[in-house]
Amino acid sequence: MRSIHTNIKPEFEPLLAELALHALLHLRTNHVGKVLVRKPRSDINDILSAWLNKAANSKKYKPLKKKVRSLVSHARAQRLDMEGMLGNLLTPSEGDELPHLDSFLLLVNTLEKELNTTVLVSSPESVDLKHNSKGCLLCVLSQDLNAHFNHRNRLVNDISMLFRGTYGEKNAFLRIIYSSSLFDHKLEFEDGDFVRISLSLRK
């Protein structure tokens, strides 16, 4: 994916980042998190490939059509991690200001890498508190992640996140949340096993 990124014209790089963002958002909002965790990488790649191929035919992403088709073919042939490659495209250059949605997905990617887990998206009523019983649980509590952002990808409704893990994992989770320069947080609940926080914009 990096080679795809470096070989496009600079004026199209923001468009490529936007394409990656919306592909990942499609993955997270249209497929239940705990179902995704059980899917093999090939199935995740199929979901992303189908969305990317469809997007490449749209007028908006026409300048990237050949690059996207090349990416999809190469990733499928080599059985690469398309979700991870798309996530790499969200990394901003120093000094760039990202829309809130991009920044949130970057925060999620950082948490996943640091805690070696996959973030789930589930309604508060449906979350499986015993998920990944030998590891940690990290879940965005939402019926629809899209509903938290407006058409310009700005955060308009706070986002609740639920965490379960060891003492060390909890410290790592909170450290990453604390270090965000965009998002503030409010502790909603904490006991020996779980921490629930609410993310909002810093004022």
CYANA upper distance limits for C-alpha pairs under 8 A (distance plus 0.5 A):
  1 MET  CA      5 HIS  CA      6.66
  1 MET  CA     71 LEU  CA      7.45
  1 MET  CA     85 MET  CA      6.19
  1 MET  CA     86 LEU  CA      7.90
  1 MET  CA     89 LEU  CA      8.45
  2 ARG  CA      6 THR  CA      6.62
  2 ARG  CA     85 MET  CA      8.37
  2 ARG  CA     89 LEU  CA      8.36
  3 SER  CA      7 ASN  CA      6.59
  4 ILE  CA      8 ILE  CA      7.15
  4 ILE  CA     67 LYS  CA      7.14
  4 ILE  CA     71 LEU  CA      7.65
  5 HIS  CA     13 GLU  CA      7.57
  5 HIS  CA     16 LEU  CA      8.20
  5 HIS  CA     89 LEU  CA      8.23
  8 ILE  CA     12 PHE  CA      7.14
  8 ILE  CA     13 GLU  CA      7.43
  9 LYS  CA     13 GLU  CA      7.39
 12 PHE  CA     16 LEU  CA      6.85
 12 PHE  CA     63 PRO  CA      8.14
 12 PHE  CA     64 LEU  CA      8.35
 13 GLU  CA     17 ALA  CA      6.76
 14 PRO  CA     18 GLU  CA      6.65
 15 LEU  CA     19 LEU  CA      6.65
 15 LEU  CA     61 TYR  CA      7.90
 16 LEU  CA     20 ALA  CA      6.77
 16 LEU  CA     64 LEU  CA      7.88
 16 LEU  CA     89 LEU  CA      8.23
 17 ALA  CA     21 LEU  CA      6.65
 17 ALA  CA     89 LEU  CA      6.07
 17 ALA  CA     90 LEU  CA      6.32
 18 GLU  CA     22 HIS  CA      6.74
 19 LEU  CA     23 ALA  CA      6.67
 19 LEU  CA     61 TYR  CA      8.31
 20 ALA  CA     24 LEU  CA      6.79
 20 ALA  CA     86 LEU  CA      5.66
 20 ALA  CA     87 GLY  CA      7.65
 20 ALA  CA     89 LEU  CA      7.15
 20 ALA  CA     90 LEU  CA      7.75
 21 LEU  CA     25 LEU  CA      6.66
 21 LEU  CA     86 LEU  CA      8.00
 21 LEU  CA     87 GLY  CA      8.22
 21 LEU  CA     90 LEU  CA      7.38
 21 LEU  CA    102 ASP  CA      7.15
 22 HIS  CA     26 HIS  CA      6.49
 23 ALA  CA     27 LEU  CA      6.85
 23 ALA  CA     48 LEU  CA      6.96
 23 ALA  CA     51 TRP  CA      7.18
 23 ALA  CA     52 LEU  CA      7.32
 23 ALA  CA     86 LEU  CA      8.48
 24 LEU  CA     28 ARG  CA      6.77
 24 LEU  CA     48 LEU  CA      8.31
 24 LEU  CA     83 GLU  CA      7.55
 24 LEU  CA     86 LEU  CA      7.83
 24 LEU  CA     87 GLY  CA      8.17
 25 LEU  CA     29 THR  CA      6.43
 26 HIS  CA     30 ASN  CA      6.18
 26 HIS  CA     31 HIS  CA      8.43
 26 HIS  CA     51 TRP  CA      8.47
 27 LEU  CA     31 HIS  CA      6.45
 27 LEU  CA     47 ILE  CA      7.72
 27 LEU  CA     48 LEU  CA      7.49
 28 ARG  CA     32 VAL  CA      7.58
 28 ARG  CA     33 GLY  CA      7.24
 28 ARG  CA    121 VAL  CA      7.47
 29 THR  CA    121 VAL  CA      8.02
 29 THR  CA    144 ASP  CA      6.88
 29 THR  CA    145 LEU  CA      6.65
 29 THR  CA    146 ASN  CA      7.84
 31 HIS  CA     35 VAL  CA      7.61
 31 HIS  CA     36 LEU  CA      7.16
 32 VAL  CA     36 LEU  CA      6.82
 32 VAL  CA    120 LEU  CA      8.00
 32 VAL  CA    121 VAL  CA      6.96
 32 VAL  CA    122 SER  CA      7.40
 33 GLY  CA     37 VAL  CA      6.90
 33 GLY  CA    119 VAL  CA      7.60
 33 GLY  CA    120 LEU  CA      4.68
 33 GLY  CA    121 VAL  CA      5.50
 33 GLY  CA    122 SER  CA      7.29
 34 LYS  CA     38 ARG  CA      7.33
 34 LYS  CA    120 LEU  CA      6.51
 34 LYS  CA    121 VAL  CA      8.29
 34 LYS  CA    131 HIS  CA      8.39
 35 VAL  CA     39 LYS  CA      7.12
 36 LEU  CA     44 ILE  CA      7.94
 37 VAL  CA    118 THR  CA      7.39
 39 LYS  CA     43 ASP  CA      6.54
 39 LYS  CA     44 ILE  CA      7.26
 40 PRO  CA     44 ILE  CA      7.19
 41 ARG  CA     45 ASN  CA      6.60
 41 ARG  CA     79 ARG  CA      8.42
 41 ARG  CA     81 ASP  CA      7.26
 42 SER  CA     46 ASP  CA      6.67
 42 SER  CA     76 ARG  CA      8.38
 42 SER  CA     79 ARG  CA      7.42
 43 ASP  CA     47 ILE  CA      6.88
 44 ILE  CA     48 LEU  CA      6.85
 44 ILE  CA     82 MET  CA      8.36
 44 ILE  CA     83 GLU  CA      8.03
 45 ASN  CA     49 SER  CA      6.28
 45 ASN  CA     76 ARG  CA      7.62
 45 ASN  CA     81 ASP  CA      7.73
 45 ASN  CA     82 MET  CA      6.37
 45 ASN  CA     83 GLU  CA      7.86
 46 ASP  CA     50 ALA  CA      6.59
 47 ILE  CA     51 TRP  CA      6.96
 48 LEU  CA     52 LEU  CA      6.51
 48 LEU  CA     82 MET  CA      7.86
 48 LEU  CA     83 GLU  CA      8.16
 49 SER  CA     53 ASN  CA      6.49
 49 SER  CA     72 VAL  CA      6.39
 50 ALA  CA     54 LYS  CA      6.76
 51 TRP  CA     55 ALA  CA      6.59
 52 LEU  CA     56 ALA  CA      6.48
 52 LEU  CA     68 VAL  CA      7.49
 52 LEU  CA     72 VAL  CA      8.20
 53 ASN  CA     57 ASN  CA      7.26
 53 ASN  CA     68 VAL  CA      7.77
 53 ASN  CA     69 ARG  CA      7.17
 53 ASN  CA     72 VAL  CA      8.26
 54 LYS  CA     58 SER  CA      7.63
 55 ALA  CA     61 TYR  CA      7.24
 56 ALA  CA     61 TYR  CA      6.05
 56 ALA  CA     62 LYS  CA      6.67
 56 ALA  CA     64 LEU  CA      7.36
 56 ALA  CA     65 LYS  CA      5.31
 56 ALA  CA     68 VAL  CA      7.05
 56 ALA  CA     69 ARG  CA      8.06
 57 ASN  CA     61 TYR  CA      7.69
 57 ASN  CA     62 LYS  CA      7.04
 57 ASN  CA     65 LYS  CA      7.34
 58 SER  CA     62 LYS  CA      6.72
 61 TYR  CA     65 LYS  CA      6.95
 64 LEU  CA     68 VAL  CA      6.44
 65 LYS  CA     69 ARG  CA      6.72
 66 LYS  CA     70 SER  CA      6.61
 67 LYS  CA     71 LEU  CA      6.58
 68 VAL  CA     72 VAL  CA      6.65
 69 ARG  CA     73 SER  CA      6.67
 70 SER  CA     74 HIS  CA      6.54
 71 LEU  CA     75 ALA  CA      6.45
 72 VAL  CA     76 ARG  CA      6.57
 73 SER  CA     77 ALA  CA      6.58
 74 HIS  CA     78 GLN  CA      6.58
 75 ALA  CA     79 ARG  CA      6.12
 75 ALA  CA     80 LEU  CA      5.42
 75 ALA  CA     81 ASP  CA      7.88
 75 ALA  CA     82 MET  CA      7.09
 76 ARG  CA     80 LEU  CA      7.11
 81 ASP  CA     85 MET  CA      6.84
 82 MET  CA     86 LEU  CA      6.56
 83 GLU  CA     87 GLY  CA      6.66
 84 GLY  CA     88 ASN  CA      6.87
 85 MET  CA     89 LEU  CA      7.39
 86 LEU  CA     90 LEU  CA      7.69
 87 GLY  CA     91 THR  CA      7.99
 87 GLY  CA    106 LEU  CA      8.12
 87 GLY  CA    109 ASN  CA      7.67
 90 LEU  CA    102 ASP  CA      7.29
 90 LEU  CA    106 LEU  CA      7.23
 91 THR  CA    106 LEU  CA      7.69
 92 PRO  CA     96 ASP  CA      6.54
 92 PRO  CA     97 GLU  CA      8.33
 92 PRO  CA     98 LEU  CA      7.86
 98 LEU  CA    102 ASP  CA      6.50
 98 LEU  CA    103 SER  CA      6.55
 99 PRO  CA    103 SER  CA      6.91
 99 PRO  CA    152 ARG  CA      8.19
 99 PRO  CA    153 ASN  CA      6.35
 99 PRO  CA    154 ARG  CA      6.70
100 HIS  CA    104 PHE  CA      6.60
100 HIS  CA    149 PHE  CA      8.47
100 HIS  CA    153 ASN  CA      6.43
100 HIS  CA    154 ARG  CA      5.50
100 HIS  CA    155 LEU  CA      6.32
100 HIS  CA    182 LEU  CA      8.50
101 LEU  CA    105 LEU  CA      6.76
101 LEU  CA    149 PHE  CA      7.45
101 LEU  CA    153 ASN  CA      5.77
101 LEU  CA    154 ARG  CA      6.95
101 LEU  CA    155 LEU  CA      7.46
102 ASP  CA    106 LEU  CA      6.69
102 ASP  CA    153 ASN  CA      8.33
103 SER  CA    107 LEU  CA      6.68
103 SER  CA    182 LEU  CA      8.39
104 PHE  CA    108 VAL  CA      6.74
105 LEU  CA    109 ASN  CA      6.62
106 LEU  CA    110 THR  CA      6.70
107 LEU  CA    111 LEU  CA      6.78
107 LEU  CA    176 ILE  CA      8.41
107 LEU  CA    177 ILE  CA      8.41
107 LEU  CA    180 SER  CA      8.40
108 VAL  CA    112 GLU  CA      6.69
108 VAL  CA    119 VAL  CA      7.57
109 ASN  CA    113 LYS  CA      6.75
110 THR  CA    114 GLU  CA      6.56
110 THR  CA    176 ILE  CA      8.32
111 LEU  CA    115 LEU  CA      6.37
111 LEU  CA    116 ASN  CA      8.44
111 LEU  CA    117 THR  CA      8.44
111 LEU  CA    173 PHE  CA      7.24
111 LEU  CA    176 ILE  CA      7.59
112 GLU  CA    116 ASN  CA      5.92
112 GLU  CA    117 THR  CA      5.49
112 GLU  CA    118 THR  CA      6.02
112 GLU  CA    119 VAL  CA      6.99
113 LYS  CA    117 THR  CA      7.51
114 GLU  CA    172 ALA  CA      8.00
115 LEU  CA    136 CYS  CA      8.12
115 LEU  CA    169 GLU  CA      7.18
115 LEU  CA    172 ALA  CA      8.07
115 LEU  CA    173 PHE  CA      8.09
117 THR  CA    135 GLY  CA      8.27
117 THR  CA    136 CYS  CA      7.48
117 THR  CA    137 LEU  CA      8.13
117 THR  CA    138 LEU  CA      8.17
118 THR  CA    138 LEU  CA      7.76
119 VAL  CA    137 LEU  CA      8.14
119 VAL  CA    138 LEU  CA      5.69
119 VAL  CA    139 CYS  CA      5.94
119 VAL  CA    140 VAL  CA      7.63
120 LEU  CA    138 LEU  CA      6.83
120 LEU  CA    139 CYS  CA      4.98
120 LEU  CA    140 VAL  CA      6.55
121 VAL  CA    139 CYS  CA      6.10
121 VAL  CA    140 VAL  CA      5.24
121 VAL  CA    141 LEU  CA      6.63
121 VAL  CA    142 SER  CA      6.95
121 VAL  CA    143 GLN  CA      8.47
121 VAL  CA    145 LEU  CA      8.41
122 SER  CA    126 SER  CA      6.73
122 SER  CA    127 VAL  CA      6.00
122 SER  CA    139 CYS  CA      7.35
122 SER  CA    140 VAL  CA      6.83
122 SER  CA    141 LEU  CA      5.78
122 SER  CA    142 SER  CA      6.07
122 SER  CA    143 GLN  CA      6.80
123 SER  CA    127 VAL  CA      6.73
123 SER  CA    141 LEU  CA      5.65
123 SER  CA    142 SER  CA      5.19
123 SER  CA    143 GLN  CA      5.25
124 PRO  CA    141 LEU  CA      5.77
124 PRO  CA    142 SER  CA      7.26
127 VAL  CA    139 CYS  CA      8.26
127 VAL  CA    141 LEU  CA      8.29
129 LEU  CA    137 LEU  CA      8.07
131 HIS  CA    137 LEU  CA      6.97
132 ASN  CA    136 CYS  CA      6.84
132 ASN  CA    137 LEU  CA      6.93
133 SER  CA    137 LEU  CA      8.43
135 GLY  CA    165 GLY  CA      7.29
136 CYS  CA    163 PHE  CA      7.84
136 CYS  CA    164 ARG  CA      5.93
136 CYS  CA    165 GLY  CA      4.93
136 CYS  CA    166 THR  CA      7.88
136 CYS  CA    169 GLU  CA      8.09
137 LEU  CA    162 LEU  CA      8.10
137 LEU  CA    163 PHE  CA      5.96
137 LEU  CA    164 ARG  CA      5.39
137 LEU  CA    165 GLY  CA      7.00
138 LEU  CA    161 MET  CA      7.63
138 LEU  CA    162 LEU  CA      6.25
138 LEU  CA    163 PHE  CA      5.13
138 LEU  CA    164 ARG  CA      7.13
139 CYS  CA    161 MET  CA      6.09
139 CYS  CA    162 LEU  CA      5.66
139 CYS  CA    163 PHE  CA      7.08
140 VAL  CA    159 ILE  CA      7.76
140 VAL  CA    160 SER  CA      6.56
140 VAL  CA    161 MET  CA      5.04
140 VAL  CA    162 LEU  CA      6.99
141 LEU  CA    159 ILE  CA      7.74
141 LEU  CA    160 SER  CA      5.89
141 LEU  CA    161 MET  CA      6.16
141 LEU  CA    162 LEU  CA      7.48
142 SER  CA    159 ILE  CA      7.98
142 SER  CA    160 SER  CA      7.92
144 ASP  CA    148 HIS  CA      8.20
145 LEU  CA    149 PHE  CA      8.13
146 ASN  CA    150 ASN  CA      8.24
147 ALA  CA    157 ASN  CA      8.02
148 HIS  CA    155 LEU  CA      6.29
148 HIS  CA    156 VAL  CA      6.06
148 HIS  CA    157 ASN  CA      5.14
148 HIS  CA    158 ASP  CA      7.27
148 HIS  CA    159 ILE  CA      7.53
149 PHE  CA    153 ASN  CA      5.69
149 PHE  CA    154 ARG  CA      5.65
149 PHE  CA    155 LEU  CA      5.00
149 PHE  CA    156 VAL  CA      5.90
149 PHE  CA    157 ASN  CA      7.44
150 ASN  CA    154 ARG  CA      5.98
150 ASN  CA    155 LEU  CA      7.19
150 ASN  CA    156 VAL  CA      6.99
155 LEU  CA    200 SER  CA      8.26
155 LEU  CA    201 LEU  CA      7.89
157 ASN  CA    200 SER  CA      8.07
158 ASP  CA    198 SER  CA      6.78
158 ASP  CA    199 LEU  CA      5.95
158 ASP  CA    200 SER  CA      5.47
159 ILE  CA    198 SER  CA      5.96
159 ILE  CA    199 LEU  CA      5.52
159 ILE  CA    200 SER  CA      7.36
160 SER  CA    196 ARG  CA      7.45
160 SER  CA    197 ILE  CA      6.11
160 SER  CA    198 SER  CA      4.77
160 SER  CA    199 LEU  CA      6.67
161 MET  CA    196 ARG  CA      6.14
161 MET  CA    197 ILE  CA      5.93
161 MET  CA    198 SER  CA      6.84
161 MET  CA    199 LEU  CA      8.24
162 LEU  CA    194 PHE  CA      7.55
162 LEU  CA    195 VAL  CA      6.35
162 LEU  CA    196 ARG  CA      4.93
162 LEU  CA    197 ILE  CA      7.14
163 PHE  CA    170 LYS  CA      8.05
163 PHE  CA    194 PHE  CA      6.09
163 PHE  CA    195 VAL  CA      5.61
163 PHE  CA    196 ARG  CA      6.73
164 ARG  CA    170 LYS  CA      7.88
164 ARG  CA    193 ASP  CA      6.14
164 ARG  CA    194 PHE  CA      5.14
164 ARG  CA    195 VAL  CA      7.00
165 GLY  CA    169 GLU  CA      6.19
165 GLY  CA    170 LYS  CA      6.47
165 GLY  CA    193 ASP  CA      7.12
165 GLY  CA    194 PHE  CA      7.83
166 THR  CA    170 LYS  CA      6.55
166 THR  CA    193 ASP  CA      8.31
167 TYR  CA    171 ASN  CA      6.78
168 GLY  CA    172 ALA  CA      6.81
169 GLU  CA    173 PHE  CA      6.59
170 LYS  CA    174 LEU  CA      6.68
171 ASN  CA    175 ARG  CA      6.44
172 ALA  CA    176 ILE  CA      6.81
173 PHE  CA    177 ILE  CA      6.90
174 LEU  CA    178 TYR  CA      6.42
175 ARG  CA    179 SER  CA      6.67
176 ILE  CA    180 SER  CA      7.27
177 ILE  CA    183 PHE  CA      8.34
177 ILE  CA    185 HIS  CA      8.09
178 TYR  CA    184 ASP  CA      8.14
178 TYR  CA    185 HIS  CA      8.31
180 SER  CA    184 ASP  CA      7.94
181 SER  CA    202 ARG  CA      8.15
182 LEU  CA    201 LEU  CA      6.53
182 LEU  CA    202 ARG  CA      6.22
183 PHE  CA    199 LEU  CA      6.62
183 PHE  CA    200 SER  CA      6.02
183 PHE  CA    201 LEU  CA      5.15
183 PHE  CA    202 ARG  CA      5.80
184 ASP  CA    199 LEU  CA      6.25
184 ASP  CA    200 SER  CA      5.73
184 ASP  CA    201 LEU  CA      6.03
184 ASP  CA    202 ARG  CA      5.40
185 HIS  CA    197 ILE  CA      6.81
185 HIS  CA    198 SER  CA      5.85
185 HIS  CA    199 LEU  CA      5.04
185 HIS  CA    200 SER  CA      6.54
186 LYS  CA    197 ILE  CA      5.99
186 LYS  CA    198 SER  CA      5.64
186 LYS  CA    199 LEU  CA      7.21
187 LEU  CA    195 VAL  CA      8.19
187 LEU  CA    196 ARG  CA      6.79
187 LEU  CA    197 ILE  CA      5.09
187 LEU  CA    198 SER  CA      7.08
188 GLU  CA    195 VAL  CA      8.25
188 GLU  CA    196 ARG  CA      5.88
188 GLU  CA    197 ILE  CA      5.68
188 GLU  CA    198 SER  CA      7.21
189 PHE  CA    194 PHE  CA      8.06
189 PHE  CA    195 VAL  CA      6.15
189 PHE  CA    196 ARG  CA      5.48
189 PHE  CA    197 ILE  CA      7.48
190 GLU  CA    194 PHE  CA      6.09
190 GLU  CA    195 VAL  CA      4.91
190 GLU  CA    196 ARG  CA      6.88
191 ASP  CA    195 VAL  CA      7.21
